[in-house]
Amino acid sequence: MASDETFLTKEGEAELRKELKELIEVRRPDLAQKLKEAVAQGDLKENANYHDAKEKQAFTEGRIQHIESILRNATIVENSGPSDEVRIGSTVIIREDGTDEDEEYKIVGSAEANPQERKISHESPIGAALLGKKKGKKFKVETPGGLIKFKVIDVK
């Protein structure tokens, strides 16, 4: 897999399409209205509402362009049912050597990675090390904190 290629799961694609719809149909008109109201207040140099709305509008337009670009160029990964091998879209349960604690991650493309939601990129150190592994397989990952050993407990 080329590292400059963007991969999205079907779920990730749906989430981005939902966010894009919200930005275009709700946020954009709301900010346009706020700008209109701020302009009506007059003197724009010292108008905090105007500057705030302009900043939010620029961020929103940037996010819209970014999402549109991802959706236009991404390869949508469709898992054809269960696999015993880790791939993009797999949910994996791993355990660090010397611990009793299992960790569950979903392997996703970098555009939808979100560590707080336990979605890790296939390009991250752990994600890359997991690709192609099967249940019961041990593997090592080089992290900023040093080498860590893991075991694949399950692949869903």
N, CA, C and O atoms as a GROMACS GRO file, in nm:
protein
  624
    1MET      N    1   0.084  -0.120   0.000
    1MET     CA    2   0.000   0.000   0.000
    1MET      C    3   0.088   0.124   0.000
    1MET      O    4   0.178   0.137   0.082
    2ALA      N    5   0.061   0.214  -0.091
    2ALA     CA    6   0.137   0.338  -0.098
    2ALA      C    7   0.099   0.428   0.018
    2ALA      O    8  -0.018   0.442   0.052
    3SER      N    9   0.201   0.490   0.080
    3SER     CA   10   0.172   0.570   0.198
    3SER      C   11   0.104   0.702   0.165
    3SER      O   12   0.048   0.766   0.253
    4ASP      N   13   0.108   0.745   0.036
    4ASP     CA   14   0.041   0.869   0.000
    4ASP      C   15  -0.105   0.845  -0.037
    4ASP      O   16  -0.177   0.939  -0.070
    5GLU      N   17  -0.148   0.721  -0.032
    5GLU     CA   18  -0.286   0.687  -0.063
    5GLU      C   19  -0.369   0.697   0.065
    5GLU      O   20  -0.324   0.657   0.172
    6THR      N   21  -0.490   0.752   0.052
    6THR     CA   22  -0.578   0.766   0.167
    6THR      C   23  -0.681   0.655   0.166
    6THR      O   24  -0.746   0.630   0.064
    7PHE      N   25  -0.694   0.587   0.280
    7PHE     CA   26  -0.791   0.479   0.293
    7PHE      C   27  -0.898   0.521   0.393
    7PHE      O   28  -0.868   0.584   0.494
    8LEU      N   29  -1.023   0.484   0.364
    8LEU     CA   30  -1.135   0.508   0.453
    8LEU      C   31  -1.217   0.381   0.463
    8LEU      O   32  -1.238   0.311   0.364
    9THR      N   33  -1.264   0.351   0.583
    9THR     CA   34  -1.360   0.243   0.596
    9THR      C   35  -1.496   0.299   0.553
    9THR      O   36  -1.511   0.421   0.540
   10LYS      N   37  -1.593   0.213   0.530
   10LYS     CA   38  -1.728   0.258   0.495
   10LYS      C   39  -1.783   0.348   0.605
   10LYS      O   40  -1.849   0.448   0.577
   11GLU      N   41  -1.757   0.310   0.731
   11GLU     CA   42  -1.805   0.390   0.845
   11GLU      C   43  -1.740   0.528   0.846
   11GLU      O   44  -1.805   0.629   0.871
   12GLY      N   45  -1.610   0.531   0.817
   12GLY     CA   46  -1.537   0.658   0.813
   12GLY      C   47  -1.588   0.748   0.702
   12GLY      O   48  -1.601   0.869   0.720
   13GLU      N   49  -1.618   0.689   0.588
   13GLU     CA   50  -1.675   0.765   0.477
   13GLU      C   51  -1.809   0.824   0.518
   13GLU      O   52  -1.836   0.941   0.491
   14ALA      N   53  -1.893   0.744   0.582
   14ALA     CA   54  -2.026   0.791   0.625
   14ALA      C   55  -2.014   0.905   0.727
   14ALA      O   56  -2.088   1.003   0.720
   15GLU      N   57  -1.919   0.893   0.820
   15GLU     CA   58  -1.899   0.999   0.920
   15GLU      C   59  -1.855   1.128   0.854
   15GLU      O   60  -1.902   1.236   0.890
   16LEU      N   61  -1.762   1.119   0.757
   16LEU     CA   62  -1.716   1.240   0.688
   16LEU      C   63  -1.828   1.303   0.606
   16LEU      O   64  -1.842   1.425   0.603
   17ARG      N   65  -1.908   1.220   0.540
   17ARG     CA   66  -2.021   1.274   0.461
   17ARG      C   67  -2.121   1.345   0.553
   17ARG      O   68  -2.177   1.449   0.516
   18LYS      N   69  -2.145   1.289   0.671
   18LYS     CA   70  -2.236   1.351   0.768
   18LYS      C   71  -2.180   1.486   0.816
   18LYS      O   72  -2.253   1.584   0.824
   19GLU      N   73  -2.050   1.489   0.848
   19GLU     CA   74  -1.988   1.614   0.891
   19GLU      C   75  -1.992   1.718   0.780
   19GLU      O   76  -2.020   1.835   0.806
   20LEU      N   77  -1.965   1.676   0.656
   20LEU     CA   78  -1.967   1.768   0.543
   20LEU      C   79  -2.106   1.828   0.525
   20LEU      O   80  -2.121   1.949   0.503
   21LYS      N   81  -2.208   1.744   0.534
   21LYS     CA   82  -2.346   1.791   0.521
   21LYS      C   83  -2.378   1.895   0.628
   21LYS      O   84  -2.439   1.998   0.599
   22GLU      N   85  -2.338   1.868   0.752
   22GLU     CA   86  -2.360   1.961   0.865
   22GLU      C   87  -2.289   2.094   0.838
   22GLU      O   88  -2.346   2.201   0.860
   23LEU      N   89  -2.164   2.088   0.791
   23LEU     CA   90  -2.088   2.210   0.765
   23LEU      C   91  -2.152   2.293   0.654
   23LEU      O   92  -2.162   2.415   0.665
   24ILE      N   93  -2.196   2.228   0.547
   24ILE     CA   94  -2.252   2.299   0.432
   24ILE      C   95  -2.393   2.350   0.459
   24ILE      O   96  -2.427   2.463   0.424
   25GLU      N   97  -2.476   2.266   0.522
   25GLU     CA   98  -2.618   2.302   0.537
   25GLU      C   99  -2.649   2.379   0.664
   25GLU      O  100  -2.751   2.447   0.671
   26VAL      N  101  -2.563   2.368   0.766
   26VAL     CA  102  -2.594   2.435   0.894
   26VAL      C  103  -2.490   2.541   0.929
   26VAL      O  104  -2.523   2.658   0.947
   27ARG      N  105  -2.363   2.500   0.938
   27ARG     CA  106  -2.259   2.593   0.983
   27ARG      C  107  -2.237   2.708   0.885
   27ARG      O  108  -2.230   2.824   0.926
   28ARG      N  109  -2.226   2.677   0.756
   28ARG     CA  110  -2.199   2.782   0.657
   28ARG      C  111  -2.308   2.888   0.658
   28ARG      O  112  -2.275   3.006   0.666
   29PRO      N  113  -2.438   2.852   0.648
   29PRO     CA  114  -2.543   2.956   0.652
   29PRO      C  115  -2.547   3.032   0.784
   29PRO      O  116  -2.573   3.152   0.786
   30ASP      N  117  -2.521   2.962   0.896
   30ASP     CA  118  -2.520   3.026   1.027
   30ASP      C  119  -2.410   3.133   1.034
   30ASP      O  120  -2.432   3.243   1.084
   31LEU      N  121  -2.292   3.098   0.985
   31LEU     CA  122  -2.181   3.195   0.987
   31LEU      C  123  -2.206   3.310   0.891
   31LEU      O  124  -2.169   3.424   0.920
   32ALA      N  125  -2.268   3.283   0.777
   32ALA     CA  126  -2.301   3.390   0.682
   32ALA      C  127  -2.396   3.490   0.748
   32ALA      O  128  -2.382   3.611   0.730
   33GLN      N  129  -2.493   3.439   0.824
   33GLN     CA  130  -2.588   3.526   0.894
   33GLN      C  131  -2.516   3.609   1.001
   33GLN      O  132  -2.543   3.728   1.016
   34LYS      N  133  -2.426   3.545   1.075
   34LYS     CA  134  -2.350   3.617   1.179
   34LYS      C  135  -2.265   3.727   1.117
   34LYS      O  136  -2.253   3.837   1.172
   35LEU      N  137  -2.205   3.698   1.001
   35LEU     CA  138  -2.124   3.800   0.933
   35LEU      C  139  -2.212   3.916   0.887
   35LEU      O  140  -2.175   4.032   0.902
   36LYS      N  141  -2.327   3.884   0.833
   36LYS     CA  142  -2.421   3.987   0.786
   36LYS      C  143  -2.460   4.079   0.903
   36LYS      O  144  -2.463   4.202   0.888
   37GLU      N  145  -2.489   4.018   1.018
   37GLU     CA  146  -2.525   4.097   1.136
   37GLU      C  147  -2.409   4.182   1.185
   37GLU      O  148  -2.428   4.297   1.224
   38ALA      N  149  -2.287   4.127   1.182
   38ALA     CA  150  -2.170   4.202   1.227
   38ALA      C  151  -2.141   4.319   1.135
   38ALA      O  152  -2.106   4.428   1.181
   39VAL      N  153  -2.156   4.298   1.005
   39VAL     CA  154  -2.134   4.406   0.908
   39VAL      C  155  -2.235   4.518   0.930
   39VAL      O  156  -2.202   4.636   0.916
   40ALA      N  157  -2.358   4.481   0.964
   40ALA     CA  158  -2.463   4.580   0.989
   40ALA      C  159  -2.432   4.667   1.110
   40ALA      O  160  -2.487   4.777   1.123
   41GLN      N  161  -2.345   4.620   1.198
   41GLN     CA  162  -2.309   4.697   1.318
   41GLN      C  163  -2.214   4.811   1.284
   41GLN      O  164  -2.190   4.898   1.368
   42GLY      N  165  -2.159   4.813   1.163
   42GLY     CA  166  -2.070   4.922   1.124
   42GLY      C  167  -1.924   4.889   1.148
   42GLY      O  168  -1.884   4.773   1.140
   43ASP      N  169  -1.844   4.993   1.178
   43ASP     CA  170  -1.698   4.988   1.196
   43ASP      C  171  -1.641   4.848   1.217
   43ASP      O  172  -1.646   4.793   1.327
   44LEU      N  173  -1.586   4.792   1.110
   44LEU     CA  174  -1.538   4.653   1.114
   44LEU      C  175  -1.400   4.638   1.178
   44LEU      O  176  -1.363   4.529   1.222
   45LYS      N  177  -1.323   4.749   1.185
   45LYS     CA  178  -1.188   4.738   1.240
   45LYS      C  179  -1.188   4.691   1.384
   45LYS      O  180  -1.102   4.612   1.424
   46GLU      N  181  -1.283   4.737   1.462
   46GLU     CA  182  -1.284   4.702   1.605
   46GLU      C  183  -1.407   4.619   1.641
   46GLU      O  184  -1.452   4.621   1.756
   47ASN      N  185  -1.461   4.547   1.545
   47ASN     CA  186  -1.581   4.469   1.567
   47ASN      C  187  -1.541   4.323   1.594
   47ASN      O  188  -1.511   4.248   1.501
   48ALA      N  189  -1.542   4.284   1.721
   48ALA     CA  190  -1.501   4.149   1.761
   48ALA      C  191  -1.591   4.042   1.700
   48ALA      O  192  -1.543   3.936   1.661
   49ASN      N  193  -1.721   4.069   1.690
   49ASN     CA  194  -1.813   3.971   1.632
   49ASN      C  195  -1.779   3.944   1.485
   49ASN      O  196  -1.784   3.830   1.439
   50TYR      N  197  -1.744   4.049   1.414
   50TYR     CA  198  -1.707   4.036   1.273
   50TYR      C  199  -1.581   3.950   1.259
   50TYR      O  200  -1.578   3.856   1.180
   51HIS      N  201  -1.477   3.984   1.336
   51HIS     CA  202  -1.350   3.911   1.326
   51HIS      C  203  -1.366   3.765   1.368
   51HIS      O  204  -1.306   3.676   1.309
   52ASP      N  205  -1.447   3.741   1.470
   52ASP     CA  206  -1.472   3.604   1.517
   52ASP      C  207  -1.545   3.524   1.408
   52ASP      O  208  -1.509   3.410   1.379
   53ALA      N  209  -1.648   3.584   1.349
   53ALA     CA  210  -1.724   3.516   1.244
   53ALA      C  211  -1.637   3.489   1.121
   53ALA      O  212  -1.647   3.383   1.060
   54LYS      N  213  -1.551   3.586   1.085
   54LYS     CA  214  -1.462   3.567   0.970
   54LYS      C  215  -1.365   3.451   0.996
   54LYS      O  216  -1.338   3.370   0.908
   55GLU      N  217  -1.312   3.444   1.118
   55GLU     CA  218  -1.218   3.338   1.154
   55GLU      C  219  -1.287   3.201   1.149
   55GLU      O  220  -1.232   3.105   1.095
   56LYS      N  221  -1.408   3.193   1.206
   56LYS     CA  222  -1.482   3.068   1.204
   56LYS      C  223  -1.522   3.028   1.062
   56LYS      O  224  -1.522   2.910   1.027
   57GLN      N  225  -1.554   3.128   0.981
   57GLN     CA  226  -1.591   3.102   0.842
   57GLN      C  227  -1.470   3.045   0.766
   57GLN      O  228  -1.485   2.950   0.688
   58ALA      N  229  -1.354   3.102   0.788
   58ALA     CA  230  -1.232   3.053   0.720
   58ALA      C  231  -1.202   2.909   0.762
   58ALA      O  232  -1.168   2.825   0.679
   59PHE      N  233  -1.216   2.880   0.891
   59PHE     CA  234  -1.193   2.744   0.940
   59PHE      C  235  -1.293   2.647   0.877
   59PHE      O  236  -1.256   2.538   0.832
   60THR      N  237  -1.420   2.687   0.875
   60THR     CA  238  -1.526   2.602   0.820
   60THR      C  239  -1.502   2.574   0.672
   60THR      O  240  -1.514   2.460   0.627
   61GLU      N  241  -1.469   2.677   0.596
   61GLU     CA  242  -1.443   2.658   0.452
   61GLU      C  243  -1.322   2.568   0.430
   61GLU      O  244  -1.322   2.486   0.339
   62GLY      N  245  -1.220   2.583   0.514
   62GLY     CA  246  -1.102   2.497   0.505
   62GLY      C  247  -1.137   2.352   0.534
   62GLY      O  248  -1.090   2.261   0.466
   63ARG      N  249  -1.220   2.332   0.635
   63ARG     CA  250  -1.260   2.195   0.672
   63ARG      C  251  -1.345   2.133   0.560
   63ARG      O  252  -1.329   2.015   0.529
   64ILE      N  253  -1.434   2.213   0.500
   64ILE     CA  254  -1.516   2.163   0.389
   64ILE      C  255  -1.425   2.118   0.275
   64ILE      O  256  -1.443   2.009   0.220
   65GLN      N  257  -1.329   2.201   0.238
   65GLN     CA  258  -1.237   2.167   0.129
   65GLN      C  259  -1.157   2.041   0.163
   65GLN      O  260  -1.137   1.955   0.077
   66HIS      N  261  -1.112   2.031   0.287
   66HIS     CA  262  -1.034   1.915   0.331
   66HIS      C  263  -1.116   1.786   0.320
   66HIS      O  264  -1.068   1.686   0.267
   67ILE      N  265  -1.238   1.789   0.371
   67ILE     CA  266  -1.324   1.670   0.366
   67ILE      C  267  -1.357   1.634   0.222
   67ILE      O  268  -1.353   1.516   0.184
   68GLU      N  269  -1.388   1.734   0.141
   68GLU     CA  270  -1.420   1.707  -0.001
   68GLU      C  271  -1.300   1.642  -0.071
   68GLU      O  272  -1.317   1.551  -0.151
   69SER      N  273  -1.181   1.689  -0.040
   69SER     CA  274  -1.060   1.633  -0.099
   69SER      C  275  -1.039   1.488  -0.054
   69SER      O  276  -1.005   1.402  -0.136
   70ILE      N  277  -1.058   1.461   0.074
   70ILE     CA  278  -1.045   1.324   0.125
   70ILE      C  279  -1.144   1.233   0.053
   70ILE      O  280  -1.107   1.127   0.003
   71LEU      N  281  -1.271   1.275   0.049
   71LEU     CA  282  -1.375   1.191  -0.012
   71LEU      C  283  -1.351   1.170  -0.162
   71LEU      O  284  -1.382   1.064  -0.216
   72ARG      N  285  -1.298   1.272  -0.227
   72ARG     CA  286  -1.273   1.263  -0.372
   72ARG      C  287  -1.158   1.166  -0.402
   72ARG      O  288  -1.161   1.096  -0.504
   73ASN      N  289  -1.058   1.161  -0.314
   73ASN     CA  290  -0.936   1.086  -0.344
   73ASN      C  291  -0.920   0.956  -0.266
   73ASN      O  292  -0.829   0.878  -0.296
   74ALA      N  293  -1.003   0.931  -0.170
   74ALA     CA  294  -0.985   0.814  -0.083
   74ALA      C  295  -1.023   0.684  -0.151
   74ALA      O  296  -1.111   0.680  -0.238
   75THR      N  297  -0.956   0.580  -0.110
   75THR     CA  298  -0.992   0.444  -0.148
   75THR      C  299  -1.079   0.391  -0.035
   75THR      O  300  -1.036   0.385   0.080
   76ILE      N  301  -1.202   0.353  -0.068
   76ILE     CA  302  -1.294   0.302   0.034
   76ILE      C  303  -1.266   0.153   0.053
   76ILE      O  304  -1.272   0.074  -0.041
   77VAL      N  305  -1.234   0.117   0.178
   77VAL     CA  306  -1.200  -0.021   0.209
   77VAL      C  307  -1.326  -0.092   0.255
   77VAL      O  308  -1.388  -0.056   0.355
   78GLU      N  309  -1.363  -0.194   0.180
   78GLU     CA  310  -1.479  -0.273   0.217
   78GLU      C  311  -1.430  -0.410   0.260
   78GLU      O  312  -1.371  -0.484   0.181
   79ASN      N  313  -1.455  -0.443   0.384
   79ASN     CA  314  -1.417  -0.576   0.431
   79ASN      C  315  -1.521  -0.675   0.385
   79ASN      O  316  -1.641  -0.657   0.409
   80SER      N  317  -1.475  -0.778   0.320
   80SER     CA  318  -1.568  -0.880   0.269
   80SER      C  319  -1.585  -0.989   0.374
   80SER      O  320  -1.549  -1.105   0.353
   81GLY      N  321  -1.640  -0.949   0.488
   81GLY     CA  322  -1.667  -1.046   0.594
   81GLY      C  323  -1.549  -1.066   0.686
   81GLY      O  324  -1.445  -1.001   0.672
   82PRO      N  325  -1.565  -1.156   0.780
   82PRO     CA  326  -1.461  -1.179   0.880
   82PRO      C  327  -1.331  -1.232   0.818
   82PRO      O  328  -1.332  -1.301   0.716
   83SER      N  329  -1.222  -1.196   0.880
   83SER     CA  330  -1.091  -1.243   0.837
   83SER      C  331  -1.011  -1.274   0.962
   83SER      O  332  -1.028  -1.208   1.064
   84ASP      N  333  -0.926  -1.373   0.955
   84ASP     CA  334  -0.843  -1.403   1.071
   84ASP      C  335  -0.713  -1.323   1.065
   84ASP      O  336  -0.626  -1.338   1.151
   85GLU      N  337  -0.700  -1.238   0.962
   85GLU     CA  338  -0.581  -1.158   0.943
   85GLU      C  339  -0.615  -1.010   0.958
   85GLU      O  340  -0.716  -0.964   0.906
   86VAL      N  341  -0.529  -0.936   1.029
   86VAL     CA  342  -0.553  -0.793   1.052
   86VAL      C  343  -0.537  -0.716   0.921
   86VAL      O  344  -0.440  -0.733   0.848
   87ARG      N  345  -0.637  -0.630   0.893
   87ARG     CA  346  -0.636  -0.544   0.775
   87ARG      C  347  -0.707  -0.414   0.812
   87ARG      O  348  -0.763  -0.401   0.921
   88ILE      N  349  -0.705  -0.318   0.722
   88ILE     CA  350  -0.778  -0.194   0.747
   88ILE      C  351  -0.925  -0.230   0.763
   88ILE      O  352  -0.981  -0.301   0.679
   89GLY      N  353  -0.986  -0.181   0.869
   89GLY     CA  354  -1.125  -0.212   0.900
   89GLY      C  355  -1.139  -0.319   1.007
   89GLY      O  356  -1.247  -0.337   1.063
   90SER      N  357  -1.030  -0.390   1.038
   90SER     CA  358  -1.035  -0.493   1.142
   90SER      C  359  -1.041  -0.430   1.280
   90SER      O  360  -0.986  -0.323   1.304
   91THR      N  361  -1.109  -0.499   1.371
   91THR     CA  362  -1.102  -0.466   1.513
   91THR      C  363  -1.013  -0.572   1.575
   91THR      O  364  -1.034  -0.691   1.556
   92VAL      N  365  -0.913  -0.526   1.648
   92VAL     CA  366  -0.810  -0.615   1.700
   92VAL      C  367  -0.801  -0.600   1.852
   92VAL      O  368  -0.805  -0.490   1.905
   93ILE      N  369  -0.787  -0.714   1.919
   93ILE     CA  370  -0.762  -0.712   2.063
   93ILE      C  371  -0.619  -0.760   2.082
   93ILE      O  372  -0.581  -0.869   2.039
   94ILE      N  373  -0.538  -0.675   2.149
   94ILE     CA  374  -0.399  -0.709   2.173
   94ILE      C  375  -0.369  -0.698   2.322
   94ILE      O  376  -0.443  -0.634   2.397
   95ARG      N  377  -0.261  -0.762   2.363
   95ARG     CA  378  -0.218  -0.755   2.503
   95ARG      C  379  -0.068  -0.734   2.505
   95ARG      O  380   0.008  -0.805   2.438
   96GLU      N  381  -0.026  -0.635   2.584
   96GLU     CA  382   0.116  -0.609   2.598
   96GLU      C  383   0.178  -0.719   2.683
   96GLU      O  384   0.119  -0.762   2.782
   97ASP      N  385   0.297  -0.764   2.645
   97ASP     CA  386   0.369  -0.866   2.720
   97ASP      C  387   0.384  -0.825   2.866
   97ASP      O  388   0.419  -0.711   2.896
   98GLY      N  389   0.356  -0.917   2.956
   98GLY     CA  390   0.374  -0.891   3.098
   98GLY      C  391   0.254  -0.826   3.164
   98GLY      O  392   0.260  -0.792   3.282
   99THR      N  393   0.144  -0.806   3.090
   99THR     CA  394   0.023  -0.748   3.150
   99THR      C  395  -0.094  -0.843   3.130
   99THR      O  396  -0.088  -0.934   3.048
  100ASP      N  397  -0.200  -0.819   3.205
  100ASP     CA  398  -0.323  -0.897   3.189
  100ASP      C  399  -0.431  -0.814   3.122
  100ASP      O  400  -0.545  -0.859   3.109
  101GLU      N  401  -0.396  -0.696   3.079
  101GLU     CA  402  -0.495  -0.602   3.026
  101GLU      C  403  -0.501  -0.606   2.874
  101GLU      O  404  -0.400  -0.585   2.806
  102ASP      N  405  -0.620  -0.634   2.822
  102ASP     CA  406  -0.641  -0.634   2.677
  102ASP      C  407  -0.671  -0.492   2.630
  102ASP      O  408  -0.734  -0.414   2.700
  103GLU      N  409  -0.625  -0.461   2.510
  103GLU     CA  410  -0.654  -0.333   2.447
  103GLU      C  411  -0.721  -0.362   2.314
  103GLU      O  412  -0.677  -0.449   2.238
  104GLU      N  413  -0.829  -0.290   2.285
  104GLU     CA  414  -0.902  -0.310   2.159
  104GLU      C  415  -0.887  -0.188   2.071
  104GLU      O  416  -0.907  -0.075   2.116
  105TYR      N  417  -0.853  -0.211   1.944
  105TYR     CA  418  -0.836  -0.104   1.848
  105TYR      C  419  -0.904  -0.141   1.718
  105TYR      O  420  -0.915  -0.258   1.682
  106LYS      N  421  -0.949  -0.039   1.647
  106LYS     CA  422  -0.997  -0.058   1.510
  106LYS      C  423  -0.889   0.002   1.420
  106LYS      O  424  -0.844   0.115   1.441
  107ILE      N  425  -0.847  -0.074   1.320
  107ILE     CA  426  -0.745  -0.028   1.226
  107ILE      C  427  -0.816   0.047   1.114
  107ILE      O  428  -0.901  -0.009   1.044
  108VAL      N  429  -0.780   0.174   1.096
  108VAL     CA  430  -0.846   0.260   0.997
  108VAL      C  431  -0.740   0.334   0.915
  108VAL      O  432  -0.621   0.329   0.947
  109GLY      N  433  -0.785   0.401   0.811
  109GLY     CA  434  -0.696   0.488   0.734
  109GLY      C  435  -0.661   0.611   0.816
  109GLY      O  436  -0.732   0.645   0.911
  110SER      N  437  -0.553   0.676   0.781
  110SER     CA  438  -0.505   0.790   0.859
  110SER      C  439  -0.607   0.904   0.866
  110SER      O  440  -0.608   0.979   0.964
  111ALA      N  441  -0.693   0.919   0.765
  111ALA     CA  442  -0.790   1.028   0.763
  111ALA      C  443  -0.898   1.013   0.870
  111ALA      O  444  -0.962   1.111   0.908
  112GLU      N  445  -0.920   0.892   0.920
  112GLU     CA  446  -1.023   0.873   1.022
  112GLU      C  447  -0.967   0.827   1.156
  112GLU      O  448  -1.044   0.792   1.246
  113ALA      N  449  -0.835   0.826   1.170
  113ALA     CA  450  -0.773   0.785   1.297
  113ALA      C  451  -0.816   0.879   1.409
  113ALA      O  452  -0.822   1.001   1.391
  114ASN      N  453  -0.847   0.821   1.525
  114ASN     CA  454  -0.888   0.898   1.642
  114ASN      C  455  -0.856   0.814   1.766
  114ASN      O  456  -0.937   0.732   1.808
  115PRO      N  457  -0.738   0.835   1.823
  115PRO     CA  458  -0.695   0.753   1.937
  115PRO      C  459  -0.794   0.753   2.054
  115PRO      O  460  -0.806   0.652   2.123
  116GLN      N  461  -0.865   0.864   2.077
  116GLN     CA  462  -0.963   0.869   2.186
  116GLN      C  463  -1.075   0.768   2.163
  116GLN      O  464  -1.132   0.716   2.259
  117GLU      N  465  -1.107   0.741   2.036
  117GLU     CA  466  -1.211   0.643   2.003
  117GLU      C  467  -1.150   0.506   1.974
  117GLU      O  468  -1.219   0.415   1.928
  118ARG      N  469  -1.021   0.491   2.003
  118ARG     CA  470  -0.948   0.365   1.983
  118ARG      C  471  -0.944   0.325   1.835
  118ARG      O  472  -0.943   0.207   1.802
  119LYS      N  473  -0.940   0.426   1.748
  119LYS     CA  474  -0.925   0.403   1.604
  119LYS      C  475  -0.783   0.446   1.570
  119LYS      O  476  -0.749   0.564   1.578
  120ILE      N  477  -0.699   0.349   1.530
  120ILE     CA  478  -0.561   0.383   1.499
  120ILE      C  479  -0.532   0.361   1.352
  120ILE      O  480  -0.586   0.270   1.288
  121SER      N  481  -0.446   0.446   1.300
  121SER     CA  482  -0.410   0.441   1.159
  121SER      C  483  -0.327   0.318   1.127
  121SER      O  484  -0.248   0.272   1.209
  122HIS      N  485  -0.346   0.268   1.007
  122HIS     CA  486  -0.263   0.158   0.958
  122HIS      C  487  -0.119   0.202   0.938
  122HIS      O  488  -0.030   0.119   0.918
  123GLU      N  489  -0.095   0.334   0.943
  123GLU     CA  490   0.040   0.388   0.928
  123GLU      C  491   0.108   0.413   1.062
  123GLU      O  492   0.228   0.438   1.065
  124SER      N  493   0.032   0.408   1.173
  124SER     CA  494   0.091   0.430   1.305
  124SER      C  495   0.183   0.312   1.338
  124SER      O  496   0.170   0.207   1.276
  125PRO      N  497   0.274   0.327   1.433
  125PRO     CA  498   0.364   0.215   1.464
  125PRO      C  499   0.290   0.085   1.500
  125PRO      O  500   0.325  -0.021   1.449
  126ILE      N  501   0.189   0.093   1.586
  126ILE     CA  502   0.116  -0.028   1.625
  126ILE      C  503   0.030  -0.077   1.507
  126ILE      O  504   0.028  -0.197   1.478
  127GLY      N  505  -0.039   0.015   1.440
  127GLY     CA  506  -0.123  -0.023   1.327
  127GLY      C  507  -0.044  -0.092   1.216
  127GLY      O  508  -0.086  -0.194   1.164
  128ALA      N  509   0.072  -0.035   1.182
  128ALA     CA  510   0.155  -0.093   1.076
  128ALA      C  511   0.207  -0.231   1.118
  128ALA      O  512   0.212  -0.323   1.036
  129ALA      N  513   0.245  -0.244   1.246
  129ALA     CA  514   0.297  -0.373   1.294
  129ALA      C  515   0.187  -0.479   1.296
  129ALA      O  516   0.216  -0.598   1.281
  130LEU      N  517   0.062  -0.438   1.314
  130LEU     CA  518  -0.050  -0.533   1.321
  130LEU      C  519  -0.093  -0.586   1.185
  130LEU      O  520  -0.141  -0.700   1.177
  131LEU      N  521  -0.078  -0.508   1.079
  131LEU     CA  522  -0.127  -0.550   0.947
  131LEU      C  523  -0.072  -0.688   0.909
  131LEU      O  524   0.048  -0.712   0.913
  132GLY      N  525  -0.164  -0.776   0.872
  132GLY     CA  526  -0.125  -0.910   0.829
  132GLY      C  527  -0.110  -1.011   0.941
  132GLY      O  528  -0.094  -1.130   0.915
  133LYS      N  529  -0.114  -0.964   1.066
  133LYS     CA  530  -0.097  -1.057   1.180
  133LYS      C  531  -0.226  -1.136   1.203
  133LYS      O  532  -0.335  -1.092   1.167
  134LYS      N  533  -0.210  -1.254   1.264
  134LYS     CA  534  -0.324  -1.340   1.296
  134LYS      C  535  -0.333  -1.361   1.446
  134LYS      O  536  -0.238  -1.336   1.519
  135LYS      N  537  -0.449  -1.409   1.490
  135LYS     CA  538  -0.473  -1.440   1.631
  135LYS      C  539  -0.361  -1.530   1.683
  135LYS      O  540  -0.323  -1.627   1.618
  136GLY      N  541  -0.309  -1.494   1.802
  136GLY     CA  542  -0.204  -1.573   1.865
  136GLY      C  543  -0.064  -1.527   1.829
  136GLY      O  544   0.033  -1.567   1.895
  137LYS      N  545  -0.050  -1.444   1.726
  137LYS     CA  546   0.081  -1.398   1.680
  137LYS      C  547   0.139  -1.293   1.774
  137LYS      O  548   0.067  -1.204   1.820
  138LYS      N  549   0.268  -1.303   1.804
  138LYS     CA  550   0.338  -1.203   1.884
  138LYS      C  551   0.412  -1.108   1.789
  138LYS      O  552   0.458  -1.149   1.682
  139PHE      N  553   0.422  -0.982   1.830
  139PHE     CA  554   0.493  -0.884   1.748
  139PHE      C  555   0.552  -0.776   1.836
  139PHE      O  556   0.511  -0.759   1.951
  140LYS      N  557   0.650  -0.704   1.781
  140LYS     CA  558   0.718  -0.597   1.853
  140LYS      C  559   0.691  -0.465   1.783
  140LYS      O  560   0.677  -0.460   1.661
  141VAL      N  561   0.686  -0.359   1.862
  141VAL     CA  562   0.664  -0.225   1.807
  141VAL      C  563   0.768  -0.132   1.868
  141VAL      O  564   0.785  -0.127   1.990
  142GLU      N  565   0.836  -0.058   1.781
  142GLU     CA  566   0.931   0.042   1.827
  142GLU      C  567   0.852   0.171   1.851
  142GLU      O  568   0.794   0.226   1.758
  143THR      N  569   0.851   0.217   1.975
  143THR     CA  570   0.780   0.340   2.011
  143THR      C  571   0.880   0.441   2.063
  143THR      O  572   0.995   0.405   2.090
  144PRO      N  573   0.839   0.567   2.078
  144PRO     CA  574   0.932   0.666   2.136
  144PRO      C  575   0.982   0.623   2.276
  144PRO      O  576   1.092   0.661   2.318
  145GLY      N  577   0.901   0.543   2.345
  145GLY     CA  578   0.940   0.497   2.479
  145GLY      C  579   1.020   0.368   2.477
  145GLY      O  580   1.056   0.317   2.583
  146GLY      N  581   1.050   0.315   2.359
  146GLY     CA  582   1.127   0.192   2.348
  146GLY      C  583   1.049   0.081   2.282
  146GLY      O  584   0.937   0.102   2.234
  147LEU      N  585   1.108  -0.039   2.279
  147LEU     CA  586   1.048  -0.155   2.214
  147LEU      C  587   0.943  -0.218   2.306
  147LEU      O  588   0.969  -0.244   2.423
  148ILE      N  589   0.823  -0.241   2.251
  148ILE     CA  590   0.715  -0.303   2.328
  148ILE      C  591   0.671  -0.429   2.255
  148ILE      O  592   0.658  -0.430   2.132
  149LYS      N  593   0.649  -0.536   2.332
  149LYS     CA  594   0.605  -0.664   2.274
  149LYS      C  595   0.456  -0.682   2.301
  149LYS      O  596   0.408  -0.653   2.411
  150PHE      N  597   0.384  -0.729   2.200
  150PHE     CA  598   0.241  -0.752   2.209
  150PHE      C  599   0.206  -0.891   2.158
  150PHE      O  600   0.286  -0.957   2.091
  151LYS      N  601   0.085  -0.934   2.191
  151LYS     CA  602   0.029  -1.058   2.136
  151LYS      C  603  -0.109  -1.025   2.084
  151LYS      O  604  -0.184  -0.953   2.150
  152VAL      N  605  -0.144  -1.077   1.966
  152VAL     CA  606  -0.277  -1.059   1.910
  152VAL      C  607  -0.369  -1.161   1.980
  152VAL      O  608  -0.349  -1.282   1.968
  153ILE      N  609  -0.468  -1.111   2.053
  153ILE     CA  610  -0.561  -1.196   2.125
  153ILE      C  611  -0.678  -1.237   2.035
  153ILE      O  612  -0.724  -1.351   2.037
  154ASP      N  613  -0.726  -1.141   1.954
  154ASP     CA  614  -0.838  -1.171   1.865
  154ASP      C  615  -0.841  -1.070   1.750
  154ASP      O  616  -0.796  -0.957   1.763
  155VAL      N  617  -0.897  -1.115   1.638
  155VAL     CA  618  -0.916  -1.030   1.520
  155VAL      C  619  -1.062  -1.043   1.480
  155VAL      O  620  -1.111  -1.153   1.457
  156LYS      N  621  -1.132  -0.929   1.472
  156LYS     CA  622  -1.274  -0.930   1.433
  156LYS      C  623  -1.293  -0.853   1.304
  156LYS      O  624  -1.405  -0.842   1.255
   0.00000   0.00000   0.00000
